[in-house]
Structures are given as C-alpha cells and as structure tokens.
C-alpha cells in the first residue's frame, strides 16, 4: 500500500473529509487530494503529521528477510541437531563479519 492509499484508508475510517483533514493539518484540501491520488508523495514526517491530525501515529518497521522464509525451511532447520544449528550460526556470523570488513585474518 502506498502513502496516498494509506492516508485515504485511514481518513475514511475516521469519517473525515479531505477538507476537514486539511483544516486539522494546516494545509489545503488540494494537497490531501494530490497525496491520496498519487500525484504527490509526502515525506515520512509529513505523512506522520497528517495521521496525527486523524488521531493516529505512523509506525515504520524493518522486518528481517529471514522472517519470510518458507515454513518447510524453518521446520527443517529446527529438526537439525543442536550442534549442526550452532555450526550454521557460526558460519553465518563469520560470513557477516567478512562482509562488514571486521574479520580478523
């Protein structure tokens, strides 16, 4: 969902018109319309301000990619003996260290 669609969804959920939101946020109705229709992309700060005017707050999260692993892969990893899991972990740590340039040689 893009910023404009999110704003429209939350504004409508509160039963607020574009005009009312603009008044609450100290901007113009045309600005709200441009954002909602994808003709203007607000900064994260601006989107946060508009949501505050609706009584909500914007929350950004970063989700690790491994959180999206297929369940079968997760189950297979869990079925490994602890020693194999530790070896995998150490190998990953070593690889990450090499990528960051902090590996000792």
N, CA, C and O atoms as a GROMACS GRO file, in nm:
protein
  420
    1UNK      N    1   0.085  -0.117   0.000
    1UNK     CA    2   0.000   0.000   0.000
    1UNK      C    3   0.090   0.124   0.000
    1UNK      O    4   0.184   0.132   0.079
    2UNK      N    5   0.061   0.218  -0.087
    2UNK     CA    6   0.142   0.340  -0.091
    2UNK      C    7   0.090   0.443   0.009
    2UNK      O    8  -0.015   0.424   0.070
    3UNK      N    9   0.164   0.553   0.024
    3UNK     CA   10   0.130   0.655   0.124
    3UNK      C   11  -0.008   0.715   0.099
    3UNK      O   12  -0.084   0.736   0.194
    4UNK      N   13  -0.041   0.742  -0.025
    4UNK     CA   14  -0.171   0.801  -0.056
    4UNK      C   15  -0.286   0.709  -0.024
    4UNK      O   16  -0.388   0.753   0.032
    5UNK      N   17  -0.271   0.582  -0.057
    5UNK     CA   18  -0.376   0.485  -0.027
    5UNK      C   19  -0.393   0.467   0.124
    5UNK      O   20  -0.505   0.454   0.174
    6UNK      N   21  -0.280   0.467   0.196
    6UNK     CA   22  -0.287   0.457   0.341
    6UNK      C   23  -0.360   0.577   0.400
    6UNK      O   24  -0.448   0.560   0.486
    7UNK      N   25  -0.325   0.696   0.356
    7UNK     CA   26  -0.390   0.816   0.406
    7UNK      C   27  -0.539   0.814   0.378
    7UNK      O   28  -0.620   0.844   0.467
    8UNK      N   29  -0.576   0.779   0.255
    8UNK     CA   30  -0.718   0.773   0.220
    8UNK      C   31  -0.792   0.671   0.308
    8UNK      O   32  -0.900   0.700   0.360
    9UNK      N   33  -0.733   0.554   0.325
    9UNK     CA   34  -0.796   0.449   0.405
    9UNK      C   35  -0.819   0.496   0.549
    9UNK      O   36  -0.927   0.479   0.605
   10UNK      N   37  -0.716   0.556   0.609
   10UNK     CA   38  -0.728   0.599   0.749
   10UNK      C   39  -0.822   0.718   0.763
   10UNK      O   40  -0.896   0.727   0.861
   11UNK      N   41  -0.820   0.809   0.665
   11UNK     CA   42  -0.911   0.925   0.670
   11UNK      C   43  -1.055   0.879   0.662
   11UNK      O   44  -1.140   0.926   0.739
   12UNK      N   45  -1.083   0.788   0.570
   12UNK     CA   46  -1.220   0.738   0.556
   12UNK      C   47  -1.263   0.658   0.678
   12UNK      O   48  -1.379   0.664   0.719
   13UNK      N   49  -1.171   0.583   0.738
   13UNK     CA   50  -1.203   0.505   0.858
   13UNK      C   51  -1.247   0.597   0.972
   13UNK      O   52  -1.326   0.556   1.057
   14UNK      N   53  -1.197   0.719   0.972
   14UNK     CA   54  -1.235   0.816   1.075
   14UNK      C   55  -1.354   0.901   1.033
   14UNK      O   56  -1.402   0.985   1.110
   15UNK      N   57  -1.402   0.881   0.911
   15UNK     CA   58  -1.516   0.959   0.863
   15UNK      C   59  -1.486   1.106   0.845
   15UNK      O   60  -1.571   1.192   0.867
   16UNK      N   61  -1.362   1.134   0.804
   16UNK     CA   62  -1.318   1.272   0.788
   16UNK      C   63  -1.304   1.304   0.640
   16UNK      O   64  -1.250   1.224   0.564
   17UNK      N   65  -1.352   1.421   0.600
   17UNK     CA   66  -1.338   1.463   0.461
   17UNK      C   67  -1.196   1.514   0.437
   17UNK      O   68  -1.122   1.543   0.531
   18UNK      N   69  -1.160   1.524   0.310
   18UNK     CA   70  -1.030   1.580   0.276
   18UNK      C   71  -1.019   1.723   0.328
   18UNK      O   72  -0.914   1.764   0.378
   19UNK      N   73  -1.127   1.798   0.317
   19UNK     CA   74  -1.128   1.937   0.363
   19UNK      C   75  -1.104   1.944   0.513
   19UNK      O   76  -1.024   2.026   0.559
   20UNK      N   77  -1.173   1.860   0.589
   20UNK     CA   78  -1.157   1.859   0.734
   20UNK      C   79  -1.015   1.821   0.773
   20UNK      O   80  -0.956   1.882   0.863
   21UNK      N   81  -0.959   1.719   0.707
   21UNK     CA   82  -0.822   1.679   0.736
   21UNK      C   83  -0.726   1.794   0.706
   21UNK      O   84  -0.633   1.820   0.783
   22UNK      N   85  -0.747   1.862   0.595
   22UNK     CA   86  -0.662   1.974   0.558
   22UNK      C   87  -0.668   2.084   0.666
   22UNK      O   88  -0.565   2.141   0.702
   23UNK      N   89  -0.787   2.112   0.715
   23UNK     CA   90  -0.801   2.213   0.821
   23UNK      C   91  -0.728   2.170   0.947
   23UNK      O   92  -0.657   2.250   1.009
   24UNK      N   93  -0.744   2.046   0.986
   24UNK     CA   94  -0.677   1.994   1.106
   24UNK      C   95  -0.525   1.998   1.093
   24UNK      O   96  -0.454   2.026   1.190
   25UNK      N   97  -0.476   1.970   0.973
   25UNK     CA   98  -0.332   1.960   0.950
   25UNK      C   99  -0.266   2.090   0.907
   25UNK      O  100  -0.144   2.098   0.893
   26UNK      N  101  -0.348   2.193   0.885
   26UNK     CA  102  -0.293   2.322   0.844
   26UNK      C  103  -0.242   2.324   0.702
   26UNK      O  104  -0.140   2.387   0.672
   27UNK      N  105  -0.313   2.256   0.614
   27UNK     CA  106  -0.274   2.253   0.473
   27UNK      C  107  -0.399   2.274   0.388
   27UNK      O  108  -0.503   2.313   0.441
   28UNK      N  109  -0.389   2.251   0.260
   28UNK     CA  110  -0.503   2.271   0.170
   28UNK      C  111  -0.564   2.137   0.130
   28UNK      O  112  -0.496   2.034   0.130
   29UNK      N  113  -0.692   2.139   0.098
   29UNK     CA  114  -0.762   2.018   0.053
   29UNK      C  115  -0.698   1.964  -0.072
   29UNK      O  116  -0.691   1.843  -0.091
   30UNK      N  117  -0.650   2.053  -0.160
   30UNK     CA  118  -0.587   2.009  -0.285
   30UNK      C  119  -0.461   1.926  -0.256
   30UNK      O  120  -0.430   1.833  -0.330
   31UNK      N  121  -0.390   1.959  -0.150
   31UNK     CA  122  -0.271   1.884  -0.113
   31UNK      C  123  -0.309   1.742  -0.071
   31UNK      O  124  -0.245   1.645  -0.112
   32UNK      N  125  -0.414   1.730   0.010
   32UNK     CA  126  -0.461   1.598   0.054
   32UNK      C  127  -0.503   1.517  -0.069
   32UNK      O  128  -0.470   1.399  -0.080
   33UNK      N  129  -0.574   1.580  -0.160
   33UNK     CA  130  -0.618   1.513  -0.281
   33UNK      C  131  -0.500   1.464  -0.364
   33UNK      O  132  -0.500   1.351  -0.412
   34UNK      N  133  -0.398   1.550  -0.382
   34UNK     CA  134  -0.281   1.512  -0.461
   34UNK      C  135  -0.209   1.393  -0.398
   34UNK      O  136  -0.163   1.304  -0.469
   35UNK      N  137  -0.199   1.392  -0.265
   35UNK     CA  138  -0.132   1.281  -0.197
   35UNK      C  139  -0.213   1.154  -0.215
   35UNK      O  140  -0.158   1.050  -0.252
   36UNK      N  141  -0.343   1.161  -0.190
   36UNK     CA  142  -0.427   1.042  -0.199
   36UNK      C  143  -0.434   0.985  -0.340
   36UNK      O  144  -0.452   0.865  -0.358
   37UNK      N  145  -0.421   1.071  -0.441
   37UNK     CA  146  -0.428   1.026  -0.580
   37UNK      C  147  -0.293   0.993  -0.640
   37UNK      O  148  -0.283   0.964  -0.759
   38UNK      N  149  -0.188   0.997  -0.558
   38UNK     CA  150  -0.055   0.960  -0.604
   38UNK      C  151   0.016   1.063  -0.688
   38UNK      O  152   0.116   1.032  -0.752
   39UNK      N  153  -0.032   1.186  -0.689
   39UNK     CA  154   0.033   1.293  -0.766
   39UNK      C  155   0.140   1.364  -0.684
   39UNK      O  156   0.218   1.443  -0.737
   40UNK      N  157   0.141   1.337  -0.554
   40UNK     CA  158   0.241   1.394  -0.464
   40UNK      C  159   0.276   1.288  -0.362
   40UNK      O  160   0.187   1.223  -0.306
   41UNK      N  161   0.404   1.269  -0.338
   41UNK     CA  162   0.449   1.171  -0.239
   41UNK      C  163   0.498   1.249  -0.116
   41UNK      O  164   0.596   1.323  -0.125
   42UNK      N  165   0.430   1.231  -0.004
   42UNK     CA  166   0.472   1.305   0.116
   42UNK      C  167   0.597   1.245   0.178
   42UNK      O  168   0.626   1.126   0.160
   43UNK      N  169   0.671   1.326   0.250
   43UNK     CA  170   0.782   1.272   0.328
   43UNK      C  171   0.723   1.188   0.440
   43UNK      O  172   0.603   1.197   0.470
   44UNK      N  173   0.806   1.107   0.502
   44UNK     CA  174   0.760   1.027   0.616
   44UNK      C  175   0.710   1.120   0.725
   44UNK      O  176   0.608   1.093   0.789
   45UNK      N  177   0.781   1.230   0.747
   45UNK     CA  178   0.740   1.325   0.850
   45UNK      C  179   0.604   1.385   0.820
   45UNK      O  180   0.519   1.398   0.909
   46UNK      N  181   0.582   1.422   0.695
   46UNK     CA  182   0.454   1.483   0.657
   46UNK      C  183   0.340   1.382   0.670
   46UNK      O  184   0.233   1.417   0.721
   47UNK      N  185   0.361   1.259   0.626
   47UNK     CA  186   0.258   1.157   0.640
   47UNK      C  187   0.228   1.136   0.787
   47UNK      O  188   0.112   1.120   0.825
   48UNK      N  189   0.331   1.135   0.869
   48UNK     CA  190   0.311   1.122   1.014
   48UNK      C  191   0.227   1.235   1.070
   48UNK      O  192   0.140   1.211   1.154
   49UNK      N  193   0.251   1.356   1.026
   49UNK     CA  194   0.173   1.472   1.071
   49UNK      C  195   0.027   1.460   1.031
   49UNK      O  196  -0.063   1.491   1.110
   50UNK      N  197   0.003   1.416   0.910
   50UNK     CA  198  -0.135   1.401   0.862
   50UNK      C  199  -0.208   1.293   0.942
   50UNK      O  200  -0.325   1.308   0.974
   51UNK      N  201  -0.138   1.184   0.973
   51UNK     CA  202  -0.201   1.079   1.052
   51UNK      C  203  -0.226   1.125   1.196
   51UNK      O  204  -0.327   1.088   1.256
   52UNK      N  205  -0.136   1.205   1.251
   52UNK     CA  206  -0.159   1.261   1.384
   52UNK      C  207  -0.284   1.346   1.384
   52UNK      O  208  -0.360   1.345   1.481
   53UNK      N  209  -0.308   1.420   1.276
   53UNK     CA  210  -0.429   1.501   1.264
   53UNK      C  211  -0.554   1.415   1.265
   53UNK      O  212  -0.664   1.463   1.294
   54UNK      N  213  -0.538   1.286   1.233
   54UNK     CA  214  -0.650   1.191   1.238
   54UNK      C  215  -0.656   1.116   1.371
   54UNK      O  216  -0.745   1.034   1.394
   55UNK      N  217  -0.559   1.144   1.458
   55UNK     CA  218  -0.555   1.076   1.586
   55UNK      C  219  -0.480   0.944   1.583
   55UNK      O  220  -0.503   0.857   1.667
   56UNK      N  221  -0.392   0.927   1.486
   56UNK     CA  222  -0.313   0.805   1.473
   56UNK      C  223  -0.166   0.845   1.464
   56UNK      O  224  -0.133   0.961   1.444
   57UNK      N  225  -0.079   0.745   1.479
   57UNK     CA  226   0.063   0.770   1.459
   57UNK      C  227   0.117   0.671   1.357
   57UNK      O  228   0.071   0.558   1.345
   58UNK      N  229   0.214   0.718   1.284
   58UNK     CA  230   0.279   0.635   1.182
   58UNK      C  231   0.386   0.551   1.250
   58UNK      O  232   0.465   0.602   1.330
   59UNK      N  233   0.389   0.423   1.218
   59UNK     CA  234   0.492   0.334   1.272
   59UNK      C  235   0.561   0.266   1.156
   59UNK      O  236   0.498   0.199   1.074
   60UNK      N  237   0.692   0.283   1.148
   60UNK     CA  238   0.773   0.218   1.046
   60UNK      C  239   0.847   0.103   1.111
   60UNK      O  240   0.896   0.116   1.223
   61UNK      N  241   0.855  -0.010   1.042
   61UNK     CA  242   0.927  -0.125   1.095
   61UNK      C  243   1.013  -0.185   0.986
   61UNK      O  244   0.979  -0.180   0.868
   62UNK      N  245   1.123  -0.240   1.027
   62UNK     CA  246   1.207  -0.318   0.937
   62UNK      C  247   1.190  -0.463   0.979
   62UNK      O  248   1.206  -0.496   1.096
   63UNK      N  249   1.160  -0.548   0.884
   63UNK     CA  250   1.137  -0.689   0.912
   63UNK      C  251   1.246  -0.770   0.844
   63UNK      O  252   1.263  -0.762   0.722
   64UNK      N  253   1.321  -0.849   0.923
   64UNK     CA  254   1.427  -0.929   0.862
   64UNK      C  255   1.373  -1.020   0.752
   64UNK      O  256   1.264  -1.076   0.764
   65UNK      N  257   1.450  -1.033   0.646
   65UNK     CA  258   1.407  -1.118   0.535
   65UNK      C  259   1.388  -1.262   0.577
   65UNK      O  260   1.301  -1.331   0.523
   66UNK      N  261   1.469  -1.309   0.673
   66UNK     CA  262   1.453  -1.447   0.714
   66UNK      C  263   1.317  -1.472   0.779
   66UNK      O  264   1.274  -1.587   0.791
   67UNK      N  265   1.249  -1.367   0.821
   67UNK     CA  266   1.116  -1.382   0.877
   67UNK      C  267   1.017  -1.428   0.770
   67UNK      O  268   0.908  -1.475   0.802
   68UNK      N  269   1.055  -1.414   0.645
   68UNK     CA  270   0.969  -1.451   0.534
   68UNK      C  271   1.006  -1.587   0.475
   68UNK      O  272   0.960  -1.622   0.366
   69UNK      N  273   1.088  -1.663   0.546
   69UNK     CA  274   1.129  -1.795   0.496
   69UNK      C  275   1.010  -1.890   0.493
   69UNK      O  276   0.920  -1.880   0.576
   70UNK      N  277   1.011  -1.981   0.398
   70UNK     CA  278   0.904  -2.082   0.392
   70UNK      C  279   0.904  -2.166   0.520
   70UNK      O  280   1.009  -2.198   0.574
   71UNK      N  281   0.786  -2.200   0.566
   71UNK     CA  282   0.770  -2.278   0.688
   71UNK      C  283   0.846  -2.410   0.681
   71UNK      O  284   0.901  -2.455   0.782
   72UNK      N  285   0.850  -2.473   0.565
   72UNK     CA  286   0.921  -2.600   0.550
   72UNK      C  287   1.070  -2.582   0.580
   72UNK      O  288   1.131  -2.670   0.641
   73UNK      N  289   1.129  -2.468   0.538
   73UNK     CA  290   1.270  -2.443   0.567
   73UNK      C  291   1.293  -2.423   0.716
   73UNK      O  292   1.392  -2.472   0.772
   74UNK      N  293   1.203  -2.351   0.780
   74UNK     CA  294   1.214  -2.328   0.924
   74UNK      C  295   1.205  -2.461   0.998
   74UNK      O  296   1.284  -2.487   1.090
   75UNK      N  297   1.110  -2.545   0.960
   75UNK     CA  298   1.094  -2.676   1.025
   75UNK      C  299   1.217  -2.764   1.003
   75UNK      O  300   1.260  -2.835   1.094
   76UNK      N  301   1.273  -2.759   0.883
   76UNK     CA  302   1.392  -2.839   0.854
   76UNK      C  303   1.509  -2.794   0.941
   76UNK      O  304   1.584  -2.878   0.993
   77UNK      N  305   1.525  -2.663   0.959
   77UNK     CA  306   1.632  -2.612   1.045
   77UNK      C  307   1.610  -2.654   1.190
   77UNK      O  308   1.705  -2.691   1.260
   78UNK      N  309   1.487  -2.650   1.234
   78UNK     CA  310   1.457  -2.688   1.373
   78UNK      C  311   1.479  -2.837   1.397
   78UNK      O  312   1.505  -2.878   1.510
   79UNK      N  313   1.470  -2.916   1.293
   79UNK     CA  314   1.488  -3.060   1.307
   79UNK      C  315   1.636  -3.099   1.314
   79UNK      O  316   1.668  -3.212   1.352
   80UNK      N  317   1.726  -3.008   1.280
   80UNK     CA  318   1.869  -3.036   1.284
   80UNK      C  319   1.913  -3.052   1.430
   80UNK      O  320   1.855  -2.992   1.520
   81UNK      N  321   2.016  -3.132   1.451
   81UNK     CA  322   2.073  -3.140   1.587
   81UNK      C  323   2.131  -3.004   1.628
   81UNK      O  324   2.169  -2.924   1.542
   82UNK      N  325   2.138  -2.980   1.756
   82UNK     CA  326   2.186  -2.850   1.806
   82UNK      C  327   2.326  -2.819   1.756
   82UNK      O  328   2.355  -2.704   1.723
   83UNK      N  329   2.413  -2.918   1.748
   83UNK     CA  330   2.550  -2.892   1.701
   83UNK      C  331   2.550  -2.840   1.557
   83UNK      O  332   2.627  -2.750   1.524
   84UNK      N  333   2.465  -2.898   1.473
   84UNK     CA  334   2.456  -2.852   1.333
   84UNK      C  335   2.400  -2.711   1.327
   84UNK      O  336   2.444  -2.630   1.245
   85UNK      N  337   2.304  -2.680   1.412
   85UNK     CA  338   2.247  -2.545   1.414
   85UNK      C  339   2.351  -2.444   1.460
   85UNK      O  340   2.358  -2.334   1.406
   86UNK      N  341   2.433  -2.483   1.560
   86UNK     CA  342   2.539  -2.393   1.606
   86UNK      C  343   2.642  -2.371   1.497
   86UNK      O  344   2.689  -2.259   1.478
   87UNK      N  345   2.679  -2.477   1.426
   87UNK     CA  346   2.775  -2.463   1.316
   87UNK      C  347   2.721  -2.368   1.209
   87UNK      O  348   2.795  -2.285   1.157
   88UNK      N  349   2.592  -2.380   1.176
   88UNK     CA  350   2.530  -2.290   1.079
   88UNK      C  351   2.538  -2.145   1.128
   88UNK      O  352   2.568  -2.054   1.052
   89UNK      N  353   2.511  -2.127   1.257
   89UNK     CA  354   2.515  -1.993   1.315
   89UNK      C  355   2.654  -1.932   1.311
   89UNK      O  356   2.670  -1.815   1.277
   90UNK      N  357   2.755  -2.013   1.346
   90UNK     CA  358   2.892  -1.964   1.342
   90UNK      C  359   2.935  -1.932   1.198
   90UNK      O  360   3.004  -1.834   1.174
   91UNK      N  361   2.893  -2.015   1.105
   91UNK     CA  362   2.926  -1.989   0.963
   91UNK      C  363   2.863  -1.859   0.916
   91UNK      O  364   2.926  -1.782   0.844
   92UNK      N  365   2.740  -1.836   0.956
   92UNK     CA  366   2.672  -1.712   0.919
   92UNK      C  367   2.739  -1.592   0.984
   92UNK      O  368   2.757  -1.489   0.919
   93UNK      N  369   2.777  -1.605   1.110
   93UNK     CA  370   2.846  -1.495   1.179
   93UNK      C  371   2.979  -1.464   1.112
   93UNK      O  372   3.015  -1.347   1.096
   94UNK      N  373   3.050  -1.566   1.072
   94UNK     CA  374   3.178  -1.547   1.005
   94UNK      C  375   3.158  -1.477   0.871
   94UNK      O  376   3.232  -1.385   0.837
   95UNK      N  377   3.058  -1.519   0.797
   95UNK     CA  378   3.027  -1.457   0.668
   95UNK      C  379   2.990  -1.310   0.686
   95UNK      O  380   3.038  -1.224   0.613
   96UNK      N  381   2.905  -1.282   0.785
   96UNK     CA  382   2.864  -1.143   0.812
   96UNK      C  383   2.983  -1.058   0.852
   96UNK      O  384   2.994  -0.942   0.813
   97UNK      N  385   3.072  -1.115   0.930
   97UNK     CA  386   3.192  -1.044   0.972
   97UNK      C  387   3.280  -1.010   0.852
   97UNK      O  388   3.336  -0.901   0.843
   98UNK      N  389   3.292  -1.104   0.760
   98UNK     CA  390   3.373  -1.080   0.639
   98UNK      C  391   3.310  -0.971   0.554
   98UNK      O  392   3.380  -0.888   0.497
   99UNK      N  393   3.179  -0.971   0.546
   99UNK     CA  394   3.111  -0.867   0.467
   99UNK      C  395   3.131  -0.729   0.525
   99UNK      O  396   3.144  -0.631   0.452
  100UNK      N  397   3.134  -0.721   0.658
  100UNK     CA  398   3.147  -0.590   0.722
  100UNK      C  399   3.292  -0.544   0.730
  100UNK      O  400   3.320  -0.431   0.769
  101UNK      N  401   3.385  -0.633   0.691
  101UNK     CA  402   3.526  -0.595   0.691
  101UNK      C  403   3.590  -0.602   0.827
  101UNK      O  404   3.700  -0.549   0.847
  102UNK      N  405   3.524  -0.666   0.922
  102UNK     CA  406   3.580  -0.673   1.056
  102UNK      C  407   3.643  -0.807   1.086
  102UNK      O  408   3.683  -0.833   1.200
  103UNK      N  409   3.652  -0.894   0.986
  103UNK     CA  410   3.710  -1.027   1.009
  103UNK      C  411   3.858  -1.015   1.034
  103UNK      O  412   3.928  -0.938   0.967
  104UNK      N  413   3.906  -1.090   1.131
  104UNK     CA  414   4.049  -1.093   1.159
  104UNK      C  415   4.114  -1.200   1.075
  104UNK      O  416   4.062  -1.311   1.063
  105UNK      N  417   4.224  -1.167   1.020
  105UNK     CA  418   4.291  -1.263   0.931
  105UNK      C  419   4.417  -1.315   0.991
  105UNK      O  420   4.486  -1.396   0.930
   0.00000   0.00000   0.00000
